Amino acid sequence: MLLVTVPHSGEAIPPEATWLQGLDPLTLLTDVDRFVHELYRPAVKALKCEFVMADFHRYAVDLNRMPADIDSTQVEGAPAPGSGPAKFTSGFHWVRTTKGMPLLPKPMDRATHDALVRGYYEPFHALVRDAETRLITAHGLPRYHIDAHSMPAVGSVGAHKDAGQRRPDIVVSDCEGKSCAPGFKDLVIAAYEAEGFTVAYNWPYKGGRMTEQYGRPAVNRHSIQVELNRARYMDEGTREKHSGFLACEARIRGALARITNEIIAQG
């Protein structure tokens, strides 16, 4: 019925990413979608959805990017920033956090990049494709997919389009209408709104490489990105859960139940 992916909640540092080892723990958590897998897991378990999450750190390998999203600040011999195929400035390997804190002191060699692609990026996406195949085998088409993330409560200066602006509870994005049919987008927005969340559409996020890769509405494969405001469930200073965590989890469970029930009703 529904595939849910969580590509950015992992905190494990791959042994190949030596530059991340020993960094301040709060620096490492700056852009992690911390606890998102815990918020969604009860819902996907109860609803028998397909679920794929990563346990390794997005700063080493960002699964919502493509291996070609690199430049010479990340990998030796890659194109200069802005001159190659890289679509996202944060890139496949993060050079600094969205707060401007340095992560990668010098570009890695191509062999390290290739090892990270083979060891982490490709296996994760193989799991997603396997989950998609199981879902389609069991339920047929159309196939529906939510790529679940979290976001800062306020956009960061120098990193986000909405710098300094307070954000809604949820941002739903579909690559400007390219990754799913309008009906699925409307259903997802309505489901989260029915659970009391405020929802924005395609601002300040428009969707990443996950929705771009897996969203093919022309062949009945619909993908949408859902960003959750971190202030709804955690203290952004300490990066720990606060008293609203369980209520947020329950509301997410309600939203996914509404989505899956409607998918079933549509046949």
C-alpha positions in Angstrom: 0.0 0.0 0.0 2.7 2.5 1.1 6.4 2.7 1.0 8.1 4.9 3.6 11.8 5.8 3.5 13.9 7.7 6.0 17.3 8.4 4.5 18.7 11.0 7.0 18.1 9.8 10.5 21.2 7.6 10.8 24.0 8.7 13.1 26.7 6.0 12.6 29.9 7.3 11.1 31.3 5.0 8.4 34.9 4.0 9.1 35.9 5.4 5.7 34.7 8.9 6.8 37.7 9.6 9.0 37.2 13.3 8.8 34.0 13.0 10.8 35.4 10.9 13.6 36.0 12.9 16.8 33.9 15.9 15.9 31.7 17.5 18.5 28.5 15.4 18.9 26.2 18.4 18.6 28.0 19.5 15.4 27.4 16.1 14.0 23.7 16.3 14.8 23.1 19.7 13.2 21.5 18.3 10.1 20.5 14.8 11.1 16.8 14.0 10.9 17.1 12.7 14.4 14.4 10.3 15.7 12.3 10.5 12.4 12.6 6.7 12.1 11.2 6.4 15.6 8.3 8.7 14.8 7.3 6.7 11.7 8.1 3.2 12.7 5.0 2.5 14.9 2.8 3.7 12.1 4.4 1.6 9.3 4.4 -1.4 11.6 0.7 -1.1 12.5 -0.2 -0.4 8.9 2.1 -3.1 7.4 3.8 -0.5 5.1 7.2 -1.1 3.5 9.9 0.7 5.5 13.6 1.5 4.6 15.9 3.6 6.7 19.6 4.3 6.8 21.7 4.0 10.0 24.7 5.8 8.7 25.4 9.6 8.7 24.3 11.8 5.8 27.4 14.0 6.1 29.4 11.0 4.8 26.9 9.9 2.1 23.7 11.9 1.5 21.2 9.4 0.1 18.9 12.2 -1.0 21.6 13.2 -3.5 23.2 11.4 -6.5 26.9 10.3 -6.7 27.3 12.9 -9.4 26.4 15.7 -6.9 30.0 16.4 -6.1 32.4 19.2 -6.8 36.1 19.9 -6.2 35.5 20.9 -2.6 34.3 17.3 -1.9 36.3 15.1 -4.3 39.7 15.5 -5.9 39.4 16.0 -9.7 35.6 16.8 -9.6 34.4 19.9 -11.4 34.7 23.3 -9.7 31.7 24.4 -7.7 28.8 25.5 -10.0 30.4 24.1 -13.2 29.5 20.5 -13.1 26.3 18.3 -12.9 25.9 18.8 -9.1 22.3 20.0 -8.4 22.5 20.4 -4.6 25.0 22.7 -3.0 25.2 20.6 0.1 26.3 17.8 -2.1 26.8 14.1 -1.9 29.5 14.6 0.8 29.0 17.5 3.1 31.8 20.0 3.4 30.1 22.1 6.2 26.9 22.1 8.2 24.0 24.3 7.4 25.3 26.4 10.3 28.6 26.9 8.5 30.7 24.6 10.8 33.4 22.8 8.8 33.2 19.0 8.3 35.5 18.0 5.4 38.9 19.8 5.8 40.1 18.8 2.3 38.7 17.0 -0.7 38.7 13.2 -0.5 40.4 11.1 -3.2 38.2 9.4 -5.9 38.8 6.0 -4.4 37.2 7.0 -1.1 34.2 8.5 -2.9 33.8 5.3 -5.0 34.1 3.2 -1.8 31.4 5.2 -0.1 29.1 4.9 -3.2 29.6 1.1 -3.3 29.4 0.5 0.4 26.5 2.7 1.4 24.7 4.5 -1.4 24.1 1.5 -3.7 23.1 -0.9 -0.9 20.5 1.5 0.5 18.9 2.1 -2.9 18.9 -1.6 -3.6 16.9 -2.0 -0.4 14.4 0.7 -1.6 14.0 -1.0 -5.0 13.5 -4.4 -3.3 10.8 -2.9 -1.0 9.2 -1.3 -4.0 9.1 -4.6 -5.8 7.6 -6.4 -2.8 4.9 -3.7 -2.6 4.0 -3.9 -6.2 4.0 -7.7 -6.2 1.6 -7.7 -3.2 -0.7 -4.8 -4.2 0.0 -3.9 -7.8 0.1 -0.4 -9.2 -0.2 2.4 -8.4 2.7 2.5 -5.9 2.8 5.3 -3.3 5.9 6.5 -1.5 6.6 9.0 1.3 10.2 10.1 1.8 10.2 11.3 5.5 12.5 14.0 6.8 12.7 16.7 9.5 13.7 20.3 9.2 14.8 23.1 11.5 12.0 25.3 12.9 13.7 28.4 11.4 15.6 28.6 8.1 19.4 29.0 8.5 21.1 32.1 7.2 23.4 31.1 4.2 21.9 27.7 3.8 18.1 28.0 3.3 15.9 30.0 1.0 13.7 31.1 3.9 16.6 32.2 6.2 15.2 33.6 9.5 11.6 32.6 8.7 9.6 30.4 11.1 8.4 27.3 9.3 5.1 25.4 9.4 4.8 22.0 11.0 5.0 20.1 7.7 6.4 20.9 4.2 5.1 18.6 1.5 7.0 18.6 -1.8 6.8 16.8 -5.1 9.5 18.3 -7.4 7.0 21.0 -8.4 4.4 18.5 -9.5 6.7 16.1 -11.2 7.1 13.2 -8.7 3.4 12.3 -8.0 -0.1 12.8 -9.3 -1.9 15.8 -7.9 -4.4 13.6 -6.1 -1.7 11.9 -4.0 -0.2 15.3 -3.1 -3.7 16.5 -2.0 -4.3 13.4 0.0 -1.0 13.7 1.9 -1.6 17.4 2.7 -5.2 16.7 3.8 -4.1 13.8 6.0 -1.5 15.8 7.9 -3.8 18.8 8.2 -6.6 16.5 9.6 -4.1 15.6 12.4 -3.7 19.3 13.4 -0.4 20.0 11.5 0.0 23.2 9.6 1.2 22.3 6.1 3.1 24.2 3.3 3.6 22.9 -0.3 6.9 23.1 -2.2 8.3 25.9 0.0 11.1 26.1 1.2 11.7 22.5 0.0 10.8 21.3 -3.5 11.9 17.7 -3.2 15.2 15.9 -3.5 16.8 13.1 -5.4 14.7 10.5 -3.7 11.4 11.8 -4.9 13.1 12.6 -8.3 14.3 9.1 -8.7 11.3 7.1 -7.4 8.5 9.5 -8.5 7.4 8.4 -11.9 3.7 9.3 -12.1 3.5 8.5 -15.8 4.0 4.8 -14.8 1.9 5.0 -11.6 4.8 5.3 -9.2 4.1 8.3 -6.9 6.6 9.8 -4.5 6.4 12.7 -2.2 8.8 14.3 0.4 7.4 15.2 3.8 9.5 17.5 6.1 8.5 17.6 9.8 9.4 20.7 11.9 11.8 19.5 14.6 10.4 21.8 17.2 7.3 19.6 17.3 9.1 16.7 18.9 12.6 17.7 20.1 14.6 20.4 21.7 16.8 21.8 18.9 19.4 23.0 21.3 20.0 19.7 23.1 18.8 17.6 20.2 16.8 15.4 22.6 13.2 14.5 22.6 10.8 16.7 24.5 7.4 16.1 26.0 5.6 16.5 22.7 7.3 13.5 21.1 4.6 10.9 21.7 1.8 13.2 20.7 3.7 13.9 17.4 4.2 10.2 16.8 0.4 9.6 17.4 -0.5 12.3 14.9 1.8 10.9 12.3 0.3 7.5 12.9 -3.1 9.1 12.3 -2.0 10.8 9.1 -0.5 7.6 7.6 -3.7 5.7 8.6 -5.8 8.3 6.7 -3.5 8.0 3.6 -3.5 4.2 3.5 -7.2 3.9 4.2 -7.9 6.2 1.2 -5.5 4.3 -1.0 -7.4 1.1 -0.1 -10.7 2.8 -0.7 -9.6 3.9 -4.2 -8.7 0.2 -5.0 
